[in-house]
């Protein structure tokens, strides 16, 4: 079965950096988008960034220029480099994958907490 495992969350001061990693297993993901979302309690889950197997990336406006998504197709991993972090970036970050033609994300990780202190 498909499994996504995130790591790399933690506590950082505003202006600092963190790198999140996600390892996917259970099938080949060459035809899948890999993405990151984030969510705070009581709020909806928000899109952060996604990347195709080609390396083509797309970002939410709120993180553009500060975050960089990357993937390693040989290792089925997707990373999120987060720079110039702001307190409003605080959230649980989720890794997700979807088949290229799917409307919804098919598989989700368990999430990793990122806390940015002011």
The first five atom37 places (N, CA, C, CB, O) and aatype in JSON, in Angstrom:
{
  "aatype": [20, 20, 20, 20, 20, 20, 20, 20, 20, 20, 20, 20, 20, 20, 20, 20, 20, 20, 20, 20, 20, 20, 20, 20, 20, 20, 20, 20, 20, 20, 20, 20, 20, 20, 20, 20, 20, 20, 20, 20, 20, 20, 20, 20, 20, 20, 20, 20, 20, 20, 20, 20, 20, 20, 20, 20, 20, 20, 20, 20, 20, 20, 20, 20, 20, 20, 20, 20, 20, 20, 20, 20, 20, 20, 20, 20, 20, 20, 20, 20, 20, 20, 20, 20, 20, 20, 20, 20, 20, 20, 20, 20, 20, 20, 20, 20, 20, 20, 20, 20, 20, 20, 20, 20, 20, 20, 20, 20, 20, 20, 20, 20, 20, 20, 20, 20, 20, 20],
  "atom_mask": [
    [1, 1, 1, 1, 1],
    [1, 1, 1, 1, 1],
    [1, 1, 1, 1, 1],
    [1, 1, 1, 1, 1],
    [1, 1, 1, 1, 1],
    [1, 1, 1, 1, 1],
    [1, 1, 1, 1, 1],
    [1, 1, 1, 1, 1],
    [1, 1, 1, 1, 1],
    [1, 1, 1, 1, 1],
    [1, 1, 1, 1, 1],
    [1, 1, 1, 1, 1],
    [1, 1, 1, 1, 1],
    [1, 1, 1, 1, 1],
    [1, 1, 1, 1, 1],
    [1, 1, 1, 1, 1],
    [1, 1, 1, 1, 1],
    [1, 1, 1, 1, 1],
    [1, 1, 1, 1, 1],
    [1, 1, 1, 1, 1],
    [1, 1, 1, 1, 1],
    [1, 1, 1, 1, 1],
    [1, 1, 1, 1, 1],
    [1, 1, 1, 1, 1],
    [1, 1, 1, 1, 1],
    [1, 1, 1, 1, 1],
    [1, 1, 1, 1, 1],
    [1, 1, 1, 1, 1],
    [1, 1, 1, 1, 1],
    [1, 1, 1, 1, 1],
    [1, 1, 1, 1, 1],
    [1, 1, 1, 1, 1],
    [1, 1, 1, 1, 1],
    [1, 1, 1, 1, 1],
    [1, 1, 1, 1, 1],
    [1, 1, 1, 1, 1],
    [1, 1, 1, 1, 1],
    [1, 1, 1, 1, 1],
    [1, 1, 1, 1, 1],
    [1, 1, 1, 1, 1],
    [1, 1, 1, 1, 1],
    [1, 1, 1, 1, 1],
    [1, 1, 1, 1, 1],
    [1, 1, 1, 1, 1],
    [1, 1, 1, 1, 1],
    [1, 1, 1, 1, 1],
    [1, 1, 1, 1, 1],
    [1, 1, 1, 1, 1],
    [1, 1, 1, 1, 1],
    [1, 1, 1, 1, 1],
    [1, 1, 1, 1, 1],
    [1, 1, 1, 1, 1],
    [1, 1, 1, 1, 1],
    [1, 1, 1, 1, 1],
    [1, 1, 1, 1, 1],
    [1, 1, 1, 1, 1],
    [1, 1, 1, 1, 1],
    [1, 1, 1, 1, 1],
    [1, 1, 1, 1, 1],
    [1, 1, 1, 1, 1],
    [1, 1, 1, 1, 1],
    [1, 1, 1, 1, 1],
    [1, 1, 1, 1, 1],
    [1, 1, 1, 1, 1],
    [1, 1, 1, 1, 1],
    [1, 1, 1, 1, 1],
    [1, 1, 1, 1, 1],
    [1, 1, 1, 1, 1],
    [1, 1, 1, 1, 1],
    [1, 1, 1, 1, 1],
    [1, 1, 1, 1, 1],
    [1, 1, 1, 1, 1],
    [1, 1, 1, 1, 1],
    [1, 1, 1, 1, 1],
    [1, 1, 1, 1, 1],
    [1, 1, 1, 1, 1],
    [1, 1, 1, 1, 1],
    [1, 1, 1, 1, 1],
    [1, 1, 1, 1, 1],
    [1, 1, 1, 1, 1],
    [1, 1, 1, 1, 1],
    [1, 1, 1, 1, 1],
    [1, 1, 1, 1, 1],
    [1, 1, 1, 1, 1],
    [1, 1, 1, 1, 1],
    [1, 1, 1, 1, 1],
    [1, 1, 1, 1, 1],
    [1, 1, 1, 1, 1],
    [1, 1, 1, 1, 1],
    [1, 1, 1, 1, 1],
    [1, 1, 1, 1, 1],
    [1, 1, 1, 1, 1],
    [1, 1, 1, 1, 1],
    [1, 1, 1, 1, 1],
    [1, 1, 1, 1, 1],
    [1, 1, 1, 1, 1],
    [1, 1, 1, 1, 1],
    [1, 1, 1, 1, 1],
    [1, 1, 1, 1, 1],
    [1, 1, 1, 1, 1],
    [1, 1, 1, 1, 1],
    [1, 1, 1, 1, 1],
    [1, 1, 1, 1, 1],
    [1, 1, 1, 1, 1],
    [1, 1, 1, 1, 1],
    [1, 1, 1, 1, 1],
    [1, 1, 1, 1, 1],
    [1, 1, 1, 1, 1],
    [1, 1, 1, 1, 1],
    [1, 1, 1, 1, 1],
    [1, 1, 1, 1, 1],
    [1, 1, 1, 1, 1],
    [1, 1, 1, 1, 1],
    [1, 1, 1, 1, 1],
    [1, 1, 1, 1, 1],
    [1, 1, 1, 1, 1],
    [1, 1, 1, 1, 1],
    [1, 1, 1, 1, 1]
  ],
  "atom_positions": [
    [[0.84, -1.19, 0.0], [0.0, 0.0, 0.0], [0.88, 1.24, 0.0], [-0.95, 0.0, 1.22], [2.05, 1.2, 0.39]],
    [[0.31, 2.34, -0.44], [1.04, 3.59, -0.5], [1.2, 4.18, 0.9], [0.33, 4.6, -1.43], [0.26, 4.21, 1.69]],
    [[2.41, 4.63, 1.18], [2.7, 5.25, 2.46], [3.55, 6.48, 2.23], [3.4, 4.25, 3.42], [4.5, 6.46, 1.45]],
    [[3.21, 7.56, 2.91], [3.99, 8.8, 2.85], [4.42, 9.14, 4.27], [3.15, 9.98, 2.22], [3.6, 9.17, 5.19]],
    [[5.71, 9.41, 4.44], [6.24, 9.7, 5.77], [7.03, 11.01, 5.71], [7.13, 8.53, 6.29], [8.03, 11.12, 5.01]],
    [[6.54, 12.0, 6.47], [7.2, 13.3, 6.51], [8.18, 13.38, 7.67], [6.17, 14.42, 6.62], [8.06, 12.66, 8.66]],
    [[9.16, 14.26, 7.52], [10.11, 14.53, 8.61], [10.65, 15.95, 8.42], [11.27, 13.48, 8.63], [10.52, 16.54, 7.35]],
    [[11.27, 16.47, 9.47], [11.95, 17.74, 9.35], [11.27, 18.92, 10.0], [12.15, 18.03, 7.95], [11.83, 20.02, 9.99]],
    [[10.1, 18.73, 10.54], [9.43, 19.84, 11.21], [10.14, 20.22, 12.5], [7.99, 19.48, 11.49], [11.06, 19.54, 12.94]],
    [[9.69, 21.33, 13.09], [10.28, 21.76, 14.34], [9.96, 23.2, 14.66], [11.76, 21.58, 14.3], [9.06, 23.8, 14.07]],
    [[10.7, 23.75, 15.6], [10.53, 25.13, 16.05], [11.67, 25.97, 15.52], [10.45, 25.21, 17.6], [12.84, 25.59, 15.64]],
    [[11.34, 27.11, 14.94], [12.36, 28.0, 14.39], [11.92, 29.43, 14.61], [12.61, 27.72, 12.89], [10.72, 29.72, 14.68]],
    [[12.88, 30.33, 14.72], [12.56, 31.75, 14.87], [12.21, 32.36, 13.51], [13.73, 32.51, 15.51], [12.63, 31.87, 12.46]],
    [[11.43, 33.41, 13.56], [11.08, 34.13, 12.34], [12.36, 34.55, 11.6], [10.21, 35.37, 12.66], [13.32, 35.02, 12.21]],
    [[12.33, 34.36, 10.29], [13.49, 34.65, 9.46], [14.39, 33.45, 9.24], [14.28, 35.73, 10.08], [15.28, 33.48, 8.4]],
    [[14.14, 32.38, 9.99], [14.95, 31.19, 9.87], [14.49, 30.27, 8.76], [14.95, 30.46, 11.16], [13.61, 30.61, 7.97]],
    [[15.11, 29.09, 8.71], [14.83, 28.12, 7.66], [14.59, 26.74, 8.23], [15.98, 28.08, 6.65], [15.1, 26.38, 9.3]],
    [[13.81, 25.97, 7.51], [13.61, 24.55, 7.79], [13.49, 23.82, 6.47], [12.34, 24.32, 8.67], [13.1, 24.39, 5.45]],
    [[13.84, 22.54, 6.51], [13.68, 21.7, 5.32], [12.84, 20.49, 5.69], [15.06, 21.26, 4.74], [13.22, 19.72, 6.58]],
    [[11.72, 20.33, 5.02], [10.86, 19.17, 5.22], [11.15, 18.12, 4.15], [9.37, 19.57, 5.18], [11.46, 18.46, 3.0]],
    [[11.06, 16.87, 4.54], [11.25, 15.77, 3.6], [10.09, 14.81, 3.69], [12.58, 15.04, 3.86], [9.47, 14.66, 4.75]],
    [[9.79, 14.15, 2.59], [8.73, 13.16, 2.54], [9.2, 11.99, 1.68], [7.4, 13.77, 1.98], [9.66, 12.18, 0.55]],
    [[9.08, 10.8, 2.22], [9.42, 9.6, 1.48], [8.13, 8.86, 1.14], [10.39, 8.68, 2.29], [7.32, 8.58, 2.02]],
    [[7.95, 8.56, -0.12], [6.77, 7.83, -0.59], [7.16, 6.41, -0.94], [6.13, 8.54, -1.8], [8.23, 6.17, -1.49]],
    [[6.29, 5.47, -0.63], [6.55, 4.07, -0.94], [5.27, 3.38, -1.32], [7.21, 3.36, 0.25], [4.17, 3.89, -1.07]],
    [[5.39, 2.21, -1.94], [4.23, 1.41, -2.27], [3.91, 1.32, -3.75], [3.06, 1.95, -1.58], [3.14, 0.46, -4.16]],
    [[4.5, 2.2, -4.54], [4.31, 2.12, -5.99], [5.28, 3.09, -6.66], [2.84, 2.43, -6.38], [5.98, 3.84, -5.98]],
    [[5.31, 3.07, -7.95], [6.09, 4.04, -8.7], [5.31, 5.35, -8.8], [6.44, 3.5, -10.12], [4.09, 5.33, -8.97]],
    [[6.0, 6.46, -8.68], [5.31, 7.75, -8.65], [5.68, 8.63, -9.83], [5.63, 8.47, -7.37], [5.52, 9.85, -9.78]],
    [[6.17, 8.04, -10.89], [6.62, 8.84, -12.02], [5.48, 9.6, -12.67], [7.3, 7.96, -13.04], [5.71, 10.64, -13.28]],
    [[4.25, 9.11, -12.57], [3.09, 9.78, -13.16], [2.27, 10.54, -12.13], [2.21, 8.77, -13.87], [1.1, 10.84, -12.36]],
    [[2.87, 10.83, -11.01], [2.18, 11.49, -9.91], [2.75, 12.89, -9.65], [2.26, 10.65, -8.65], [3.96, 13.11, -9.73]],
    [[1.86, 13.81, -9.33], [2.3, 15.05, -8.71], [2.6, 14.76, -7.24], [1.22, 16.19, -8.86], [1.92, 13.95, -6.61]],
    [[3.62, 15.41, -6.72], [3.91, 15.36, -5.3], [3.76, 16.78, -4.76], [5.36, 14.79, -5.02], [4.16, 17.75, -5.42]],
    [[3.2, 16.91, -3.58], [2.82, 18.25, -3.11], [2.94, 18.37, -1.61], [1.4, 18.58, -3.54], [3.07, 17.39, -0.88]],
    [[2.9, 19.62, -1.17], [2.84, 19.95, 0.25], [1.63, 20.84, 0.5], [4.15, 20.65, 0.72], [1.34, 21.76, -0.26]],
    [[0.94, 20.53, 1.6], [-0.18, 21.33, 2.1], [0.12, 21.68, 3.55], [-1.54, 20.57, 1.96], [1.03, 21.12, 4.17]],
    [[-0.66, 22.61, 4.09], [-0.53, 22.93, 5.51], [-1.89, 23.24, 6.1], [0.43, 24.11, 5.72], [-2.82, 23.64, 5.41]],
    [[-1.97, 23.04, 7.42], [-3.26, 23.21, 8.09], [-3.06, 23.58, 9.55], [-4.11, 21.94, 7.98], [-2.19, 23.03, 10.23]],
    [[-3.86, 24.52, 10.02], [-3.92, 24.85, 11.43], [-5.25, 24.35, 12.0], [-3.77, 26.39, 11.64], [-6.21, 24.16, 11.26]],
    [[-5.31, 24.13, 13.29], [-6.54, 23.61, 13.91], [-7.74, 24.5, 13.6], [-6.37, 23.48, 15.43], [-7.68, 25.72, 13.73]],
    [[-8.83, 23.86, 13.18], [-10.05, 24.59, 12.91], [-10.07, 25.3, 11.57], [-10.28, 25.56, 13.96], [-11.04, 25.98, 11.24]],
    [[-9.01, 25.14, 10.81], [-8.94, 25.8, 9.5], [-8.85, 24.77, 8.4], [-7.73, 26.75, 9.44], [-8.57, 23.59, 8.65]],
    [[-9.1, 25.21, 7.18], [-9.02, 24.29, 6.06], [-7.56, 24.02, 5.71], [-9.79, 24.84, 4.85], [-6.67, 24.82, 6.0]],
    [[-7.36, 22.88, 5.07], [-6.02, 22.52, 4.61], [-5.72, 23.33, 3.36], [-5.9, 20.98, 4.34], [-6.52, 23.37, 2.43]],
    [[-4.56, 23.97, 3.34], [-4.2, 24.87, 2.26], [-3.06, 24.32, 1.42], [-3.83, 26.23, 2.82], [-2.13, 23.72, 1.95]],
    [[-3.15, 24.54, 0.13], [-2.09, 24.15, -0.8], [-0.87, 25.03, -0.57], [-2.57, 24.26, -2.26], [-0.98, 26.23, -0.35]],
    [[0.32, 24.41, -0.62], [1.57, 25.15, -0.48], [2.36, 25.11, -1.79], [2.42, 24.57, 0.67], [2.72, 26.15, -2.34]],
    [[2.62, 23.9, -2.28], [3.41, 23.76, -3.5], [3.23, 22.36, -4.06], [4.9, 24.05, -3.23], [2.92, 21.42, -3.32]],
    [[3.44, 22.22, -5.36], [3.41, 20.9, -5.97], [4.51, 20.83, -7.03], [2.01, 20.59, -6.58], [4.98, 21.86, -7.52]],
    [[4.9, 19.61, -7.38], [5.94, 19.42, -8.38], [5.63, 18.18, -9.19], [7.33, 19.31, -7.72], [5.27, 17.14, -8.65]],
    [[5.78, 18.3, -10.48], [5.6, 17.16, -11.38], [6.91, 16.38, -11.47], [5.15, 17.64, -12.8], [7.96, 16.86, -11.02]],
    [[6.84, 15.2, -12.03], [8.05, 14.39, -12.17], [9.06, 15.06, -13.1], [7.7, 13.0, -12.68], [10.25, 14.77, -13.04]],
    [[8.57, 15.95, -13.95], [9.46, 16.69, -14.85], [10.25, 17.76, -14.12], [8.65, 17.33, -15.97], [11.24, 18.28, -14.64]],
    [[9.81, 18.09, -12.89], [10.43, 19.17, -12.13], [9.68, 20.48, -12.2], [11.82, 19.38, -12.61], [10.05, 21.45, -11.53]],
    [[8.63, 20.51, -13.0], [7.81, 21.71, -13.09], [7.1, 21.93, -11.76], [6.78, 21.59, -14.26], [6.38, 21.05, -11.28]],
    [[7.29, 23.1, -11.17], [6.78, 23.39, -9.84], [5.79, 24.55, -9.87], [7.92, 23.7, -8.88], [5.85, 25.42, -10.73]],
    [[4.89, 24.52, -8.9], [3.87, 25.57, -8.77], [3.7, 25.87, -7.29], [2.52, 25.14, -9.41], [3.67, 24.95, -6.47]],
    [[3.58, 27.17, -6.95], [3.54, 27.57, -5.55], [2.32, 28.43, -5.24], [4.8, 28.32, -5.19], [1.8, 29.13, -6.11]],
    [[1.89, 28.36, -4.0], [0.91, 29.31, -3.51], [1.58, 30.68, -3.44], [0.34, 28.88, -2.11], [2.78, 30.78, -3.18]],
    [[0.79, 31.72, -3.66], [1.35, 33.08, -3.65], [2.0, 33.41, -2.31], [0.25, 34.1, -3.96], [2.98, 34.15, -2.25]],
    [[1.46, 32.85, -1.23], [1.94, 33.18, 0.11], [3.36, 32.68, 0.38], [1.0, 32.61, 1.14], [4.01, 33.15, 1.31]],
    [[3.83, 31.73, -0.42], [5.16, 31.16, -0.17], [6.11, 31.39, -1.34], [5.05, 29.68, 0.11], [7.3, 31.06, -1.25]],
    [[5.62, 31.93, -2.42], [6.43, 32.11, -3.62], [7.64, 32.98, -3.3], [5.6, 32.73, -4.76], [7.51, 34.05, -2.69]],
    [[8.82, 32.53, -3.72], [10.04, 33.27, -3.46], [10.71, 32.92, -2.15], [9.76, 34.72, -3.49], [11.86, 33.28, -1.93]],
    [[9.99, 32.23, -1.27], [10.56, 31.84, 0.02], [10.74, 30.33, 0.14], [9.69, 32.34, 1.16], [11.69, 29.85, 0.75]],
    [[9.82, 29.58, -0.45], [9.85, 28.12, -0.37], [10.27, 27.54, -1.72], [8.48, 27.56, 0.06], [9.97, 28.11, -2.77]],
    [[10.95, 26.41, -1.67], [11.34, 25.7, -2.88], [11.02, 24.22, -2.72], [12.85, 25.9, -3.18], [11.46, 23.58, -1.76]],
    [[10.25, 23.68, -3.65], [9.92, 22.27, -3.64], [10.83, 21.55, -4.62], [8.43, 22.03, -4.0], [11.14, 22.06, -5.7]],
    [[11.26, 20.36, -4.24], [12.1, 19.55, -5.12], [11.76, 18.08, -4.92], [13.62, 19.81, -4.84], [11.18, 17.71, -3.9]],
    [[12.12, 17.26, -5.88], [11.84, 15.84, -5.74], [12.98, 15.03, -6.36], [10.49, 15.47, -6.4], [13.69, 15.49, -7.25]],
    [[13.13, 13.83, -5.85], [14.08, 12.88, -6.39], [13.29, 11.68, -6.86], [15.17, 12.47, -5.32], [12.81, 10.89, -6.05]],
    [[13.15, 11.54, -8.16], [12.32, 10.46, -8.72], [12.92, 9.08, -8.49], [12.12, 10.68, -10.2], [12.2, 8.08, -8.5]],
    [[14.22, 9.01, -8.29], [14.85, 7.71, -8.06], [14.62, 7.23, -6.63], [16.35, 7.79, -8.35], [14.66, 6.03, -6.36]],
    [[14.39, 8.16, -5.73], [14.19, 7.81, -4.32], [12.74, 8.01, -3.86], [15.11, 8.63, -3.45], [12.4, 7.72, -2.71]],
    [[11.89, 8.5, -4.76], [10.49, 8.79, -4.4], [10.4, 9.72, -3.2], [9.74, 7.48, -4.1], [9.63, 9.48, -2.26]],
    [[11.18, 10.78, -3.23], [11.15, 11.75, -2.16], [10.77, 13.13, -2.69], [12.5, 11.81, -1.44], [11.02, 13.46, -3.85]],
    [[10.16, 13.91, -1.83], [9.85, 15.31, -2.14], [10.23, 16.14, -0.93], [8.34, 15.51, -2.52], [9.86, 15.8, 0.2]],
    [[10.96, 17.21, -1.16], [11.42, 18.08, -0.11], [10.8, 19.47, -0.24], [12.93, 18.17, -0.12], [10.39, 19.88, -1.33]],
    [[10.73, 20.17, 0.87], [10.28, 21.55, 0.86], [11.28, 22.37, 1.67], [8.83, 21.69, 1.45], [11.35, 22.26, 2.89]],
    [[12.06, 23.17, 0.98], [12.99, 24.09, 1.63], [12.25, 25.37, 1.94], [14.24, 24.36, 0.74], [11.73, 26.04, 1.04]],
    [[12.2, 25.72, 3.21], [11.44, 26.88, 3.64], [12.41, 27.91, 4.23], [10.34, 26.49, 4.69], [13.04, 27.66, 5.25]],
    [[12.52, 29.05, 3.57], [13.39, 30.14, 4.01], [12.56, 31.35, 4.41], [14.39, 30.5, 2.91], [11.38, 31.45, 4.07]],
    [[13.19, 32.26, 5.11], [12.52, 33.51, 5.53], [11.18, 33.21, 6.17], [12.34, 34.46, 4.33], [10.17, 33.84, 5.84]],
    [[11.17, 32.28, 7.08], [9.92, 31.83, 7.69], [9.28, 32.94, 8.51], [10.15, 30.6, 8.56], [9.96, 33.75, 9.14]],
    [[7.95, 32.94, 8.49], [7.15, 33.92, 9.21], [6.26, 33.19, 10.21], [6.3, 34.77, 8.23], [5.96, 32.01, 10.02]],
    [[5.84, 33.87, 11.27], [4.93, 33.22, 12.22], [3.68, 32.65, 11.55], [4.52, 34.21, 13.31], [3.15, 31.64, 12.0]],
    [[3.21, 33.28, 10.51], [2.01, 32.8, 9.82], [2.25, 31.53, 9.01], [1.47, 33.87, 8.91], [1.31, 30.95, 8.47]],
    [[3.51, 31.09, 8.93], [3.81, 29.81, 8.3], [3.61, 28.65, 9.28], [5.24, 29.8, 7.77], [3.67, 27.48, 8.88]],
    [[3.37, 28.96, 10.53], [3.14, 27.92, 11.53], [1.93, 27.08, 11.14], [2.94, 28.55, 12.92], [0.85, 27.61, 10.86]],
    [[2.11, 25.77, 11.13], [1.04, 24.84, 10.73], [1.57, 23.41, 10.8], [0.52, 25.17, 9.29], [2.76, 23.18, 11.0]],
    [[0.67, 22.48, 10.64], [1.06, 21.1, 10.36], [1.18, 20.98, 8.84], [0.02, 20.05, 10.95], [0.25, 21.32, 8.11]],
    [[2.32, 20.5, 8.39], [2.58, 20.36, 6.96], [2.4, 18.9, 6.55], [4.0, 20.85, 6.61], [2.91, 17.99, 7.19]],
    [[1.67, 18.72, 5.46], [1.35, 17.39, 4.96], [1.93, 17.2, 3.56], [-0.18, 17.17, 4.94], [1.86, 18.09, 2.71]],
    [[2.49, 16.04, 3.35], [2.91, 15.6, 2.03], [1.73, 14.88, 1.38], [4.18, 14.69, 2.11], [0.98, 14.17, 2.06]],
    [[1.57, 15.04, 0.08], [0.48, 14.37, -0.62], [0.9, 14.06, -2.05], [-0.8, 15.24, -0.61], [1.76, 14.73, -2.62]],
    [[0.28, 13.03, -2.64], [0.54, 12.68, -4.03], [-0.78, 12.43, -4.74], [1.46, 11.43, -4.13], [-1.75, 11.99, -4.14]],
    [[-0.79, 12.74, -6.05], [-1.95, 12.41, -6.84], [-1.51, 12.02, -8.24], [-2.94, 13.58, -6.88], [-0.54, 12.56, -8.77]],
    [[-2.24, 11.11, -8.83], [-2.01, 10.75, -10.22], [-2.23, 11.99, -11.06], [-2.95, 9.59, -10.67], [-3.06, 12.84, -10.73]],
    [[-1.5, 12.11, -12.16], [-1.47, 13.37, -12.9], [-2.86, 13.81, -13.35], [-0.57, 13.23, -14.11], [-3.11, 15.02, -13.46]],
    [[-3.77, 12.88, -13.62], [-5.09, 13.25, -14.12], [-6.16, 13.29, -13.03], [-5.51, 12.3, -15.2], [-7.32, 13.6, -13.31]],
    [[-5.78, 12.97, -11.8], [-6.76, 12.97, -10.72], [-7.13, 14.39, -10.33], [-6.22, 12.21, -9.5], [-6.31, 15.31, -10.39]],
    [[-8.4, 14.56, -9.94], [-8.84, 15.87, -9.48], [-8.43, 16.11, -8.03], [-10.35, 15.99, -9.62], [-8.2, 17.25, -7.62]],
    [[-8.33, 15.04, -7.27], [-8.01, 15.16, -5.85], [-6.7, 14.44, -5.55], [-9.16, 14.59, -4.99], [-6.26, 13.57, -6.3]],
    [[-6.1, 14.83, -4.42], [-4.9, 14.13, -3.97], [-5.31, 12.79, -3.36], [-4.11, 14.99, -2.93], [-6.22, 12.71, -2.53]],
    [[-4.62, 11.74, -3.8], [-5.03, 10.38, -3.47], [-4.48, 9.88, -2.14], [-4.6, 9.44, -4.56], [-5.15, 9.12, -1.43]],
    [[-3.29, 10.3, -1.8], [-2.62, 9.78, -0.61], [-1.98, 10.93, 0.18], [-1.55, 8.72, -1.0], [-1.49, 11.91, -0.38]],
    [[-2.02, 10.77, 1.5], [-1.54, 11.81, 2.41], [-0.62, 11.21, 3.47], [-2.71, 12.54, 3.07], [-0.79, 10.06, 3.88]],
    [[0.35, 12.02, 3.91], [1.15, 11.64, 5.05], [0.46, 12.01, 6.35], [2.52, 12.29, 4.98], [-0.66, 12.52, 6.35]],
    [[1.14, 11.74, 7.45], [0.55, 11.98, 8.77], [0.76, 13.4, 9.25], [1.12, 11.02, 9.78], [0.11, 13.83, 10.21]],
    [[1.64, 14.14, 8.6], [1.87, 15.54, 8.94], [3.06, 15.73, 9.86], [0.64, 16.11, 9.58], [3.41, 14.85, 10.65]],
    [[3.67, 16.91, 9.75], [4.77, 17.29, 10.63], [4.57, 18.75, 11.04], [6.17, 17.07, 9.93], [4.26, 19.6, 10.21]],
    [[4.76, 19.02, 12.32], [4.48, 20.35, 12.85], [5.65, 21.3, 12.58], [4.2, 20.28, 14.36], [6.81, 20.97, 12.81]],
    [[5.31, 22.48, 12.08], [6.27, 23.57, 11.92], [5.76, 24.75, 12.74], [6.45, 23.97, 10.4], [4.63, 25.2, 12.57]],
    [[6.6, 25.22, 13.64], [6.23, 26.35, 14.48], [7.28, 27.45, 14.31], [6.11, 25.93, 15.98], [8.47, 27.21, 14.5]],
    [[6.82, 28.64, 13.94], [7.71, 29.78, 13.74], [7.4, 30.82, 14.82], [7.55, 30.39, 12.29], [6.29, 31.35, 14.88]],
    [[8.38, 31.09, 15.65], [8.18, 32.04, 16.74], [8.6, 33.44, 16.3], [8.98, 31.61, 17.99], [9.51, 33.62, 15.49]],
    [[7.9, 34.43, 16.86], [8.19, 35.82, 16.49], [9.26, 36.43, 17.37], [6.93, 36.67, 16.56], [9.62, 37.59, 17.2]]
  ]
}
